[in-house]
Amino acid sequence: MRKQFALIAGREYQVLSLYPEWAWAIVFAGKDVENRTWRTSYRGTLLVHASGKRSSREALESARSLLCARSKLRPRDLPNEFPSRAILGAVELVDCVEDAKSSWAETKAVHWLLRGAQPLPQPIADIPGKRRVWAWAPTKRQIAASARR
């Protein structure tokens, strides 16, 4: 079993919101590059947040095919519905480059290099997302509620 990330109540974390399927891919399917149009100077632990935005049916099917092709997972290994409006786990952001050697890297994008993804024991639900990298500090109540799921 993979090592899980333990949140500390009151500690401020940096968070990145993504479409639910891509947040899931980072935490559970080995997606080691996040493709962005912009750089960040931040390096270190990033919490991975599945936003409340939903992809179109066509975009979701395309994402499912890509997930299977690049991660070697089978369609039955993917969730029927990706979690949304939730913190799923953590990953280390190690650099931002334009020439990543990863099957996840897209052309003409800034590649955020990610390492060591760890899921939370249970997602922290009902967290609204924000644009860019944003700060969030979990409460004891949020961590306890997640542990009871």
Buried (B, 14 or more C-beta within 10 A) or exposed (E): EEEEBEBEEEEEBBBBBBBBBBBBBBBBBBBBBBBBEEEBEBEEBBBBBBBBEBBEEEEBEEBBEBBBEBBEBEEEEBEEEBBBBBBBBBBBBBEBBEEBEBEBBEEEBBBBBBEEBBBBBBBBBEBEBBEEBBEBEBEEEBBEBBEEE
